[in-house]
């Protein structure tokens, strides 16, 4: 399953932890925006870990991108393929 995960966090320590977690599962699109691929059983644990790390110090948006939409997505001047084909 494809997701776009974006966050707004002012605490540097929390931000670094979130980035490390997300880079283990995907690629950075912008400073605080990541494209990640998660298996169905990984979504709940990732959400729980993100929430625990965030510790109410900001906000995280998790946006599900269906396979059809991922194939239709466009990035101008991209060097990285964000979504692996299923």
N, CA and C of each residue as an Amber inpcrd file, in Angstrom:
protein
   258
   0.8520000  -1.1700000   0.0000000   0.0000000   0.0000000   0.0000000
   0.8980000   1.2320000   0.0000000   0.5180000   2.2100000  -0.7740000
   1.2960000   3.4300000  -0.9210000   0.7210000   4.5230000  -0.0270000
   1.6200000   5.2790000   0.5950000   1.2020000   6.3780000   1.4610000
   2.1000000   7.5810000   1.2640000   1.5100000   8.7390000   1.4290000
   2.2610000   9.9740000   1.5740000   2.1320000  10.3360000   3.0510000
   3.2520000  10.5230000   3.7080000   3.2450000  10.8920000   5.1240000
   3.9690000  12.2280000   5.2520000   3.2570000  13.1920000   5.8130000
   3.7970000  14.5370000   5.9890000   3.6380000  14.9390000   7.4490000
   4.6070000  15.6750000   7.9470000   4.4890000  16.1180000   9.3370000
   4.9610000  17.5490000   9.5000000   4.4740000  18.1570000  10.5710000
   4.8790000  19.4960000  10.9760000   5.2380000  19.4100000  12.4500000
   6.5260000  19.4300000  12.7260000   7.0360000  19.2610000  14.0810000
   8.1390000  20.2870000  14.3010000   8.0820000  21.0220000  15.4020000
   9.0930000  22.0500000  15.6640000  10.3010000  21.5140000  16.4380000
  10.1290000  20.4340000  17.1710000  11.2110000  19.8670000  17.9850000
  12.1920000  19.0890000  17.0960000  13.4590000  19.5150000  17.0750000
  14.4650000  18.8870000  16.2110000  14.6690000  17.4100000  16.5090000
  14.6950000  17.0490000  17.7810000  14.9180000  15.6570000  18.1670000
  13.7890000  14.7610000  17.6610000  12.5680000  15.1960000  17.8360000
  11.3970000  14.4430000  17.3660000  11.4200000  14.3530000  15.8480000
  11.7380000  15.4700000  15.1990000  11.7860000  15.5050000  13.7310000
  12.8230000  14.5110000  13.1930000  13.9950000  14.4500000  13.8110000
  15.0370000  13.4960000  13.3780000  14.5720000  12.0530000  13.5300000
  13.9140000  11.7460000  14.6470000  13.4130000  10.3860000  14.8690000
  12.3650000  10.0070000  13.8240000  11.4530000  10.9310000  13.5390000
  10.4220000  10.6660000  12.5340000  11.0620000  10.4270000  11.1660000
  12.0160000  11.2610000  10.8080000  12.6920000  11.1060000   9.5140000
  13.3830000   9.7560000   9.4160000  14.0620000   9.3570000  10.4640000
  14.7600000   8.0720000  10.4590000  13.7760000   6.9150000  10.2580000
  12.6490000   6.9650000  10.9710000  11.6330000   5.9170000  10.8460000
  11.0980000   5.8450000   9.4170000  10.7940000   7.0060000   8.8510000
  10.1730000   7.0500000   7.5270000  11.1610000   6.7020000   6.4180000
  12.4120000   7.0640000   6.5810000  13.4210000   6.7150000   5.5770000
  13.6870000   5.2120000   5.5330000  13.3860000   4.5180000   6.6200000
  13.5260000   3.0570000   6.6300000  12.4700000   2.3740000   5.7660000
  11.3730000   3.0840000   5.4600000  10.2630000   2.5000000   4.7050000
   9.9880000   3.1910000   3.3790000  10.6650000   4.2990000   3.1070000
  10.3550000   5.0140000   1.8780000  11.4090000   6.0300000   1.5170000
  10.9870000   7.0340000   0.7530000  11.8980000   8.0770000   0.2900000
  11.3490000   9.4460000   0.6580000  12.2700000  10.3590000   0.8370000
  11.8970000  11.7320000   1.1570000  11.5340000  12.4550000  -0.1330000
  10.3630000  13.1020000  -0.1190000   9.9320000  13.9030000  -1.2610000
  10.2820000  15.3660000  -1.0100000  10.0120000  15.8340000   0.1800000
  10.3490000  17.1780000   0.6380000  10.9010000  17.0240000   2.0520000
  11.2740000  18.1170000   2.6870000  11.8740000  18.0360000   4.0220000
  11.0690000  17.1880000   5.0050000   9.7710000  17.3800000   5.0550000
   8.9320000  16.6570000   6.0090000   7.8320000  15.8740000   5.3250000
   8.0820000  15.4350000   4.0870000   7.1010000  14.6800000   3.3080000
   7.7860000  13.4520000   2.7300000   7.1520000  12.2920000   2.9440000
   7.7490000  11.0260000   2.5310000   6.7420000  10.1840000   1.7550000
   7.2390000   9.4540000   0.7740000   6.4420000   8.4490000   0.0750000
   6.9040000   7.1060000   0.6160000   5.9700000   6.3320000   1.1700000
   6.3320000   5.0470000   1.7750000   5.4390000   3.9380000   1.2320000
   5.9910000   2.7510000   1.2060000   5.2460000   1.5460000   0.8530000
   5.1750000   0.6770000   2.1000000   3.9680000   0.3620000   2.5190000
   3.7730000  -0.4700000   3.7010000   2.8710000  -1.6370000   3.3510000
   3.1930000  -2.7800000   3.9050000   2.2950000  -3.9200000   3.7810000
   1.1180000  -3.6770000   4.7290000   0.0100000  -4.3190000   4.4340000
  -1.2130000  -4.0980000   5.2140000  -0.9630000  -4.2570000   6.7180000
  -0.2090000  -5.2870000   7.1040000   0.0290000  -5.5330000   8.5290000
   1.0050000  -4.5290000   9.1570000   1.7200000  -3.7450000   8.3480000
   2.6720000  -2.7710000   8.8750000   2.0350000  -1.4170000   9.1910000
   0.8800000  -1.1420000   8.6230000   0.2610000   0.1790000   8.7570000
  -0.0460000   0.5090000  10.2150000  -0.6630000  -0.4140000  10.9180000
  -1.0510000  -0.1600000  12.3080000   0.1790000   0.0860000  13.1900000
   1.2140000  -0.7320000  13.0480000   2.4040000  -0.5600000  13.8850000
   3.1480000   0.7290000  13.5300000   3.1950000   1.0720000  12.2410000
   3.8450000   2.3260000  11.8370000   3.0940000   3.5140000  12.4160000
   1.7660000   3.4840000  12.3330000   0.9510000   4.5670000  12.8740000
   1.1780000   4.7110000  14.3720000   1.2000000   3.6000000  15.0650000
   1.4200000   3.6140000  16.5160000   2.8050000   4.1760000  16.8550000
   3.8290000   3.7450000  16.1150000   5.1980000   4.2320000  16.3560000
   5.3290000   5.7260000  16.0500000   4.6970000   6.1780000  14.9710000
   4.7310000   7.6010000  14.6400000   4.0550000   8.4210000  15.7340000
   2.8910000   7.9470000  16.1880000   2.1570000   8.6570000  17.2390000
   2.9610000   8.7170000  18.5320000   3.5890000   7.6120000  18.8840000
   4.4010000   7.5560000  20.1060000   5.5880000   8.5220000  20.0080000
   6.2460000   8.5330000  18.8660000   7.3970000   9.4060000  18.6570000
   6.9730000  10.8720000  18.6430000   5.8450000  11.1640000  18.0220000
   5.3370000  12.5390000  17.9400000   5.0710000  13.1040000  19.3260000
   4.5050000  12.2870000  20.2150000   4.2560000  12.6770000  21.6040000
   3.5180000  14.0190000  21.7060000   2.5030000  14.1980000  20.8520000
   1.6400000  15.3860000  20.8770000   2.4150000  16.6890000  20.6700000
   3.5360000  16.6240000  19.9420000   4.3580000  17.8110000  19.7160000
   4.2560000  18.3290000  18.2840000   3.2040000  17.9880000  17.5820000
   3.0310000  18.4410000  16.2060000   1.8780000  17.6800000  15.5800000
   1.9350000  17.5560000  14.2670000   0.8840000  16.8450000  13.5460000
   1.5010000  16.0090000  12.4310000   0.8890000  14.8540000  12.1900000
   1.3030000  13.9710000  11.0980000   0.0740000  13.6800000  10.2460000
   0.2280000  13.8030000   8.9410000  -0.8260000  13.4490000   7.9900000
  -0.3960000  12.1720000   7.2760000  -1.2750000  11.1860000   7.2380000
  -1.0190000   9.9290000   6.5380000  -2.0790000   9.7970000   5.4530000
  -1.6420000   9.8410000   4.2010000  -2.5620000   9.8410000   3.0710000
  -2.3520000   8.5750000   2.2580000  -3.4000000   7.7830000   2.1550000
  -3.3510000   6.5480000   1.3730000  -3.4430000   6.9060000  -0.1070000
  -2.5330000   6.3450000  -0.8990000  -2.5360000   6.5640000  -2.3540000
  -2.7960000   5.2120000  -3.0000000  -3.9600000   5.0730000  -3.6320000
  -4.2910000   3.7850000  -4.2540000  -3.3300000   3.4980000  -5.4120000
  -3.2290000   2.2560000  -5.7950000  -2.3280000   1.8460000  -6.8620000
  -2.5830000   2.5660000  -8.1660000  -3.8500000   2.7480000  -8.4990000
  -4.2040000   3.4550000  -9.7340000  -3.7330000   4.9030000  -9.6680000
  -3.9620000   5.5550000  -8.5430000  -3.5400000   6.9470000  -8.3790000
  -2.0130000   7.0620000  -8.3890000  -1.3340000   6.1080000  -7.7800000
   0.1300000   6.1280000  -7.7700000   0.6760000   6.0580000  -9.1960000
   0.0610000   5.2360000 -10.0340000   0.5060000   5.1100000 -11.4220000
   0.2530000   6.3850000 -12.2120000  -0.7610000   7.1480000 -11.8070000
  -1.1100000   8.3890000 -12.5000000  -0.3580000   9.5970000 -11.9310000
   0.3620000   9.4110000 -10.8350000   1.0350000  10.5440000 -10.2080000
   2.1750000  11.0370000 -11.0940000   2.4990000  12.2870000 -10.9320000
   3.4980000  12.9220000 -11.7630000   4.4470000  13.7070000 -10.8760000
   5.7270000  13.5630000 -11.1240000   6.7370000  14.3810000 -10.4620000
   7.6140000  14.9660000 -11.5560000   7.7540000  16.2560000 -11.5710000
   8.5560000  16.9220000 -12.5790000  10.0020000  16.9800000 -12.1020000
  10.9100000  16.5700000 -12.9690000  12.3410000  16.5610000 -12.6730000
  12.7000000  15.5790000 -11.5660000  11.9620000  14.4900000 -11.4810000
  12.2360000  13.4970000 -10.4410000  13.4180000  12.6120000 -10.8310000
  14.1520000  12.1860000  -9.8260000  15.2620000  11.2700000 -10.0430000
  15.0090000   9.9210000  -9.3940000  13.9620000   9.8380000  -8.5680000
  13.6780000   8.6250000  -7.8030000  12.2870000   8.1220000  -8.1450000
  12.1450000   6.8260000  -8.2900000  10.8290000   6.2250000  -8.4750000
  10.2280000   6.0450000  -7.0780000   9.1510000   6.7850000  -6.7880000
   8.5710000   6.7710000  -5.4400000   7.8740000   5.4660000  -5.0970000
   7.1640000   4.9280000  -6.0520000   6.3390000   3.7740000  -5.7580000
   6.8080000   2.5710000  -6.5480000   7.1130000   1.5140000  -5.8240000
   7.4250000   0.2470000  -6.4730000   6.1220000  -0.3400000  -6.9950000
   6.1860000  -1.0150000  -8.1070000   4.9690000  -1.6340000  -8.6260000
   4.6310000  -2.8500000  -7.7810000   3.3530000  -3.0330000  -7.5410000
   2.8940000  -4.1720000  -6.7110000   2.8220000  -5.4290000  -7.5140000
